Amino acid sequence: MNKKDPNYIAGLEKAVEKKYGSESVVNPAKFWDDEKETNYKEQVKKRATLLKEREQKLQTIEDEGFLIKKKLFNMENSRTCPINDCEKYSFSIRDDVYMTKFGCCYRCYIQYVEGREDKWQERKGELTNDIT
């Protein structure tokens, strides 16, 4: 049989239909309508927006000879303990964790917060409400 023969193509379609079912040889455009088209276009727009946001987060900025991710460059990060008696400046990861969760360095956490976490969080919330 010649592959250009229309009977050959029809025979292939019948064999595929027999093996995989009648939906396997139907033209996919048969099930496509205007509603699905608009839904697809909306999905494409959302995907493009997400990719653009991700690209912006991964952009780097050169600052004083160093490449810094834009996301990190704009991030405010206080490395100084706000407790009046302490005011310790730290690059410790442990201090960063306590700074994020309790608003003080590890040493101040041990001295002022440990065992009183709930009261500390309430007081911290009251202080932020007074500021705003």
PyMOL CGO cylinders between C-alpha atoms (Angstrom):
from pymol import cmd
from pymol.cgo import CYLINDER

trace = [
    CYLINDER, 0.00, 0.00, 0.00, 1.10, 3.52, -0.75, 0.3, 1, 1, 1, 1, 1, 1,
    CYLINDER, 1.10, 3.52, -0.75, 1.07, 6.03, 2.14, 0.3, 1, 1, 1, 1, 1, 1,
    CYLINDER, 1.07, 6.03, 2.14, -0.47, 8.67, -0.17, 0.3, 1, 1, 1, 1, 1, 1,
    CYLINDER, -0.47, 8.67, -0.17, -3.39, 6.41, -0.93, 0.3, 1, 1, 1, 1, 1, 1,
    CYLINDER, -3.39, 6.41, -0.93, -6.64, 7.73, 0.68, 0.3, 1, 1, 1, 1, 1, 1,
    CYLINDER, -6.64, 7.73, 0.68, -7.72, 4.16, 1.40, 0.3, 1, 1, 1, 1, 1, 1,
    CYLINDER, -7.72, 4.16, 1.40, -4.53, 3.63, 3.41, 0.3, 1, 1, 1, 1, 1, 1,
    CYLINDER, -4.53, 3.63, 3.41, -5.31, 6.69, 5.59, 0.3, 1, 1, 1, 1, 1, 1,
    CYLINDER, -5.31, 6.69, 5.59, -8.92, 5.56, 6.05, 0.3, 1, 1, 1, 1, 1, 1,
    CYLINDER, -8.92, 5.56, 6.05, -7.66, 2.12, 7.01, 0.3, 1, 1, 1, 1, 1, 1,
    CYLINDER, -7.66, 2.12, 7.01, -5.33, 3.64, 9.61, 0.3, 1, 1, 1, 1, 1, 1,
    CYLINDER, -5.33, 3.64, 9.61, -8.17, 5.70, 11.05, 0.3, 1, 1, 1, 1, 1, 1,
    CYLINDER, -8.17, 5.70, 11.05, -10.38, 2.60, 11.31, 0.3, 1, 1, 1, 1, 1, 1,
    CYLINDER, -10.38, 2.60, 11.31, -7.59, 0.65, 13.02, 0.3, 1, 1, 1, 1, 1, 1,
    CYLINDER, -7.59, 0.65, 13.02, -6.97, 3.48, 15.51, 0.3, 1, 1, 1, 1, 1, 1,
    CYLINDER, -6.97, 3.48, 15.51, -10.71, 3.81, 16.16, 0.3, 1, 1, 1, 1, 1, 1,
    CYLINDER, -10.71, 3.81, 16.16, -11.02, 0.07, 16.72, 0.3, 1, 1, 1, 1, 1, 1,
    CYLINDER, -11.02, 0.07, 16.72, -8.08, 0.00, 19.15, 0.3, 1, 1, 1, 1, 1, 1,
    CYLINDER, -8.08, 0.00, 19.15, -8.61, 3.28, 21.07, 0.3, 1, 1, 1, 1, 1, 1,
    CYLINDER, -8.61, 3.28, 21.07, -12.28, 4.20, 20.57, 0.3, 1, 1, 1, 1, 1, 1,
    CYLINDER, -12.28, 4.20, 20.57, -14.26, 6.59, 18.41, 0.3, 1, 1, 1, 1, 1, 1,
    CYLINDER, -14.26, 6.59, 18.41, -13.09, 9.75, 20.24, 0.3, 1, 1, 1, 1, 1, 1,
    CYLINDER, -13.09, 9.75, 20.24, -9.50, 9.12, 19.17, 0.3, 1, 1, 1, 1, 1, 1,
    CYLINDER, -9.50, 9.12, 19.17, -10.20, 9.95, 15.51, 0.3, 1, 1, 1, 1, 1, 1,
    CYLINDER, -10.20, 9.95, 15.51, -12.50, 12.95, 16.02, 0.3, 1, 1, 1, 1, 1, 1,
    CYLINDER, -12.50, 12.95, 16.02, -11.21, 16.42, 15.14, 0.3, 1, 1, 1, 1, 1, 1,
    CYLINDER, -11.21, 16.42, 15.14, -10.46, 18.28, 18.44, 0.3, 1, 1, 1, 1, 1, 1,
    CYLINDER, -10.46, 18.28, 18.44, -11.89, 21.51, 17.01, 0.3, 1, 1, 1, 1, 1, 1,
    CYLINDER, -11.89, 21.51, 17.01, -15.33, 19.87, 17.17, 0.3, 1, 1, 1, 1, 1, 1,
    CYLINDER, -15.33, 19.87, 17.17, -15.37, 20.32, 20.97, 0.3, 1, 1, 1, 1, 1, 1,
    CYLINDER, -15.37, 20.32, 20.97, -13.97, 23.88, 20.97, 0.3, 1, 1, 1, 1, 1, 1,
    CYLINDER, -13.97, 23.88, 20.97, -16.37, 26.83, 21.35, 0.3, 1, 1, 1, 1, 1, 1,
    CYLINDER, -16.37, 26.83, 21.35, -16.22, 30.57, 22.05, 0.3, 1, 1, 1, 1, 1, 1,
    CYLINDER, -16.22, 30.57, 22.05, -16.52, 30.09, 25.82, 0.3, 1, 1, 1, 1, 1, 1,
    CYLINDER, -16.52, 30.09, 25.82, -13.54, 27.74, 25.89, 0.3, 1, 1, 1, 1, 1, 1,
    CYLINDER, -13.54, 27.74, 25.89, -11.59, 30.16, 23.70, 0.3, 1, 1, 1, 1, 1, 1,
    CYLINDER, -11.59, 30.16, 23.70, -12.14, 33.10, 26.07, 0.3, 1, 1, 1, 1, 1, 1,
    CYLINDER, -12.14, 33.10, 26.07, -11.31, 30.90, 29.07, 0.3, 1, 1, 1, 1, 1, 1,
    CYLINDER, -11.31, 30.90, 29.07, -8.08, 29.81, 27.37, 0.3, 1, 1, 1, 1, 1, 1,
    CYLINDER, -8.08, 29.81, 27.37, -7.11, 33.42, 26.58, 0.3, 1, 1, 1, 1, 1, 1,
    CYLINDER, -7.11, 33.42, 26.58, -7.67, 34.41, 30.24, 0.3, 1, 1, 1, 1, 1, 1,
    CYLINDER, -7.67, 34.41, 30.24, -5.46, 31.53, 31.38, 0.3, 1, 1, 1, 1, 1, 1,
    CYLINDER, -5.46, 31.53, 31.38, -2.73, 32.65, 28.97, 0.3, 1, 1, 1, 1, 1, 1,
    CYLINDER, -2.73, 32.65, 28.97, -2.90, 36.20, 30.34, 0.3, 1, 1, 1, 1, 1, 1,
    CYLINDER, -2.90, 36.20, 30.34, -2.69, 34.99, 33.97, 0.3, 1, 1, 1, 1, 1, 1,
    CYLINDER, -2.69, 34.99, 33.97, 0.26, 32.77, 33.12, 0.3, 1, 1, 1, 1, 1, 1,
    CYLINDER, 0.26, 32.77, 33.12, 2.05, 35.65, 31.38, 0.3, 1, 1, 1, 1, 1, 1,
    CYLINDER, 2.05, 35.65, 31.38, 1.45, 37.87, 34.42, 0.3, 1, 1, 1, 1, 1, 1,
    CYLINDER, 1.45, 37.87, 34.42, 2.84, 35.22, 36.79, 0.3, 1, 1, 1, 1, 1, 1,
    CYLINDER, 2.84, 35.22, 36.79, 5.91, 34.73, 34.62, 0.3, 1, 1, 1, 1, 1, 1,
    CYLINDER, 5.91, 34.73, 34.62, 6.49, 38.48, 34.47, 0.3, 1, 1, 1, 1, 1, 1,
    CYLINDER, 6.49, 38.48, 34.47, 6.24, 38.78, 38.27, 0.3, 1, 1, 1, 1, 1, 1,
    CYLINDER, 6.24, 38.78, 38.27, 8.65, 35.86, 38.73, 0.3, 1, 1, 1, 1, 1, 1,
    CYLINDER, 8.65, 35.86, 38.73, 11.10, 37.44, 36.29, 0.3, 1, 1, 1, 1, 1, 1,
    CYLINDER, 11.10, 37.44, 36.29, 10.97, 40.75, 38.18, 0.3, 1, 1, 1, 1, 1, 1,
    CYLINDER, 10.97, 40.75, 38.18, 11.70, 38.95, 41.47, 0.3, 1, 1, 1, 1, 1, 1,
    CYLINDER, 11.70, 38.95, 41.47, 14.74, 37.28, 39.96, 0.3, 1, 1, 1, 1, 1, 1,
    CYLINDER, 14.74, 37.28, 39.96, 16.17, 40.45, 38.43, 0.3, 1, 1, 1, 1, 1, 1,
    CYLINDER, 16.17, 40.45, 38.43, 19.54, 41.53, 39.75, 0.3, 1, 1, 1, 1, 1, 1,
    CYLINDER, 19.54, 41.53, 39.75, 20.79, 45.04, 40.44, 0.3, 1, 1, 1, 1, 1, 1,
    CYLINDER, 20.79, 45.04, 40.44, 24.43, 46.04, 40.54, 0.3, 1, 1, 1, 1, 1, 1,
    CYLINDER, 24.43, 46.04, 40.54, 25.16, 48.00, 43.70, 0.3, 1, 1, 1, 1, 1, 1,
    CYLINDER, 25.16, 48.00, 43.70, 28.70, 49.04, 44.58, 0.3, 1, 1, 1, 1, 1, 1,
    CYLINDER, 28.70, 49.04, 44.58, 30.19, 46.26, 42.46, 0.3, 1, 1, 1, 1, 1, 1,
    CYLINDER, 30.19, 46.26, 42.46, 27.91, 43.50, 43.80, 0.3, 1, 1, 1, 1, 1, 1,
    CYLINDER, 27.91, 43.50, 43.80, 24.97, 41.82, 42.10, 0.3, 1, 1, 1, 1, 1, 1,
    CYLINDER, 24.97, 41.82, 42.10, 21.97, 41.79, 44.43, 0.3, 1, 1, 1, 1, 1, 1,
    CYLINDER, 21.97, 41.79, 44.43, 18.57, 40.29, 43.68, 0.3, 1, 1, 1, 1, 1, 1,
    CYLINDER, 18.57, 40.29, 43.68, 16.01, 43.06, 43.34, 0.3, 1, 1, 1, 1, 1, 1,
    CYLINDER, 16.01, 43.06, 43.34, 13.72, 41.23, 45.76, 0.3, 1, 1, 1, 1, 1, 1,
    CYLINDER, 13.72, 41.23, 45.76, 16.39, 41.39, 48.48, 0.3, 1, 1, 1, 1, 1, 1,
    CYLINDER, 16.39, 41.39, 48.48, 17.45, 44.92, 47.64, 0.3, 1, 1, 1, 1, 1, 1,
    CYLINDER, 17.45, 44.92, 47.64, 13.99, 46.32, 48.40, 0.3, 1, 1, 1, 1, 1, 1,
    CYLINDER, 13.99, 46.32, 48.40, 13.49, 44.22, 51.50, 0.3, 1, 1, 1, 1, 1, 1,
    CYLINDER, 13.49, 44.22, 51.50, 13.79, 46.10, 54.77, 0.3, 1, 1, 1, 1, 1, 1,
    CYLINDER, 13.79, 46.10, 54.77, 15.73, 44.13, 57.30, 0.3, 1, 1, 1, 1, 1, 1,
    CYLINDER, 15.73, 44.13, 57.30, 16.59, 45.49, 60.71, 0.3, 1, 1, 1, 1, 1, 1,
    CYLINDER, 16.59, 45.49, 60.71, 19.65, 43.86, 62.20, 0.3, 1, 1, 1, 1, 1, 1,
    CYLINDER, 19.65, 43.86, 62.20, 19.66, 46.00, 65.34, 0.3, 1, 1, 1, 1, 1, 1,
    CYLINDER, 19.66, 46.00, 65.34, 17.78, 44.80, 68.41, 0.3, 1, 1, 1, 1, 1, 1,
    CYLINDER, 17.78, 44.80, 68.41, 15.12, 47.40, 69.30, 0.3, 1, 1, 1, 1, 1, 1,
    CYLINDER, 15.12, 47.40, 69.30, 15.36, 46.78, 73.07, 0.3, 1, 1, 1, 1, 1, 1,
    CYLINDER, 15.36, 46.78, 73.07, 16.78, 49.96, 74.63, 0.3, 1, 1, 1, 1, 1, 1,
    CYLINDER, 16.78, 49.96, 74.63, 19.32, 48.25, 76.88, 0.3, 1, 1, 1, 1, 1, 1,
    CYLINDER, 19.32, 48.25, 76.88, 20.63, 45.97, 74.11, 0.3, 1, 1, 1, 1, 1, 1,
    CYLINDER, 20.63, 45.97, 74.11, 20.74, 47.60, 70.65, 0.3, 1, 1, 1, 1, 1, 1,
    CYLINDER, 20.74, 47.60, 70.65, 22.95, 44.71, 69.49, 0.3, 1, 1, 1, 1, 1, 1,
    CYLINDER, 22.95, 44.71, 69.49, 23.83, 44.59, 65.77, 0.3, 1, 1, 1, 1, 1, 1,
    CYLINDER, 23.83, 44.59, 65.77, 23.91, 40.99, 64.54, 0.3, 1, 1, 1, 1, 1, 1,
    CYLINDER, 23.91, 40.99, 64.54, 24.28, 38.87, 61.40, 0.3, 1, 1, 1, 1, 1, 1,
    CYLINDER, 24.28, 38.87, 61.40, 23.42, 35.66, 63.27, 0.3, 1, 1, 1, 1, 1, 1,
    CYLINDER, 23.42, 35.66, 63.27, 20.72, 33.47, 61.74, 0.3, 1, 1, 1, 1, 1, 1,
    CYLINDER, 20.72, 33.47, 61.74, 19.47, 32.66, 65.23, 0.3, 1, 1, 1, 1, 1, 1,
    CYLINDER, 19.47, 32.66, 65.23, 19.01, 36.38, 65.95, 0.3, 1, 1, 1, 1, 1, 1,
    CYLINDER, 19.01, 36.38, 65.95, 17.15, 36.76, 62.64, 0.3, 1, 1, 1, 1, 1, 1,
    CYLINDER, 17.15, 36.76, 62.64, 14.66, 34.08, 63.67, 0.3, 1, 1, 1, 1, 1, 1,
    CYLINDER, 14.66, 34.08, 63.67, 13.95, 35.69, 67.04, 0.3, 1, 1, 1, 1, 1, 1,
    CYLINDER, 13.95, 35.69, 67.04, 13.92, 39.16, 65.45, 0.3, 1, 1, 1, 1, 1, 1,
    CYLINDER, 13.92, 39.16, 65.45, 11.22, 38.00, 63.03, 0.3, 1, 1, 1, 1, 1, 1,
    CYLINDER, 11.22, 38.00, 63.03, 9.09, 36.14, 65.56, 0.3, 1, 1, 1, 1, 1, 1,
    CYLINDER, 9.09, 36.14, 65.56, 9.49, 38.20, 68.74, 0.3, 1, 1, 1, 1, 1, 1,
    CYLINDER, 9.49, 38.20, 68.74, 11.07, 41.49, 67.63, 0.3, 1, 1, 1, 1, 1, 1,
    CYLINDER, 11.07, 41.49, 67.63, 14.28, 41.09, 69.65, 0.3, 1, 1, 1, 1, 1, 1,
    CYLINDER, 14.28, 41.09, 69.65, 17.63, 39.30, 69.50, 0.3, 1, 1, 1, 1, 1, 1,
    CYLINDER, 17.63, 39.30, 69.50, 18.24, 35.85, 71.03, 0.3, 1, 1, 1, 1, 1, 1,
    CYLINDER, 18.24, 35.85, 71.03, 19.90, 37.27, 74.15, 0.3, 1, 1, 1, 1, 1, 1,
    CYLINDER, 19.90, 37.27, 74.15, 16.94, 39.57, 74.85, 0.3, 1, 1, 1, 1, 1, 1,
    CYLINDER, 16.94, 39.57, 74.85, 14.55, 36.70, 74.14, 0.3, 1, 1, 1, 1, 1, 1,
    CYLINDER, 14.55, 36.70, 74.14, 16.25, 34.63, 76.86, 0.3, 1, 1, 1, 1, 1, 1,
    CYLINDER, 16.25, 34.63, 76.86, 16.24, 37.55, 79.30, 0.3, 1, 1, 1, 1, 1, 1,
    CYLINDER, 16.24, 37.55, 79.30, 12.81, 39.12, 78.70, 0.3, 1, 1, 1, 1, 1, 1,
    CYLINDER, 12.81, 39.12, 78.70, 10.57, 36.81, 76.64, 0.3, 1, 1, 1, 1, 1, 1,
    CYLINDER, 10.57, 36.81, 76.64, 11.26, 33.14, 77.40, 0.3, 1, 1, 1, 1, 1, 1,
    CYLINDER, 11.26, 33.14, 77.40, 8.35, 31.66, 79.34, 0.3, 1, 1, 1, 1, 1, 1,
    CYLINDER, 8.35, 31.66, 79.34, 6.23, 34.76, 78.68, 0.3, 1, 1, 1, 1, 1, 1,
    CYLINDER, 6.23, 34.76, 78.68, 5.79, 34.44, 74.88, 0.3, 1, 1, 1, 1, 1, 1,
    CYLINDER, 5.79, 34.44, 74.88, 2.02, 35.00, 74.91, 0.3, 1, 1, 1, 1, 1, 1,
    CYLINDER, 2.02, 35.00, 74.91, 2.24, 38.17, 77.01, 0.3, 1, 1, 1, 1, 1, 1,
    CYLINDER, 2.24, 38.17, 77.01, 5.13, 39.41, 74.85, 0.3, 1, 1, 1, 1, 1, 1,
    CYLINDER, 5.13, 39.41, 74.85, 3.15, 38.87, 71.63, 0.3, 1, 1, 1, 1, 1, 1,
    CYLINDER, 3.15, 38.87, 71.63, 0.13, 40.69, 73.13, 0.3, 1, 1, 1, 1, 1, 1,
    CYLINDER, 0.13, 40.69, 73.13, 2.31, 43.60, 74.24, 0.3, 1, 1, 1, 1, 1, 1,
    CYLINDER, 2.31, 43.60, 74.24, 4.01, 43.69, 70.84, 0.3, 1, 1, 1, 1, 1, 1,
    CYLINDER, 4.01, 43.69, 70.84, 0.56, 43.81, 69.20, 0.3, 1, 1, 1, 1, 1, 1,
    CYLINDER, 0.56, 43.81, 69.20, -0.53, 46.64, 71.50, 0.3, 1, 1, 1, 1, 1, 1,
    CYLINDER, -0.53, 46.64, 71.50, 2.58, 48.61, 70.64, 0.3, 1, 1, 1, 1, 1, 1,
    CYLINDER, 2.58, 48.61, 70.64, 2.01, 48.23, 66.91, 0.3, 1, 1, 1, 1, 1, 1,
    CYLINDER, 2.01, 48.23, 66.91, -1.67, 49.23, 67.30, 0.3, 1, 1, 1, 1, 1, 1,
    CYLINDER, -1.67, 49.23, 67.30, -0.61, 52.37, 69.21, 0.3, 1, 1, 1, 1, 1, 1,
    CYLINDER, -0.61, 52.37, 69.21, 1.77, 53.35, 66.41, 0.3, 1, 1, 1, 1, 1, 1,
    CYLINDER, 1.77, 53.35, 66.41, -0.79, 52.97, 63.61, 0.3, 1, 1, 1, 1, 1, 1,
]
cmd.load_cgo(trace, "trace")
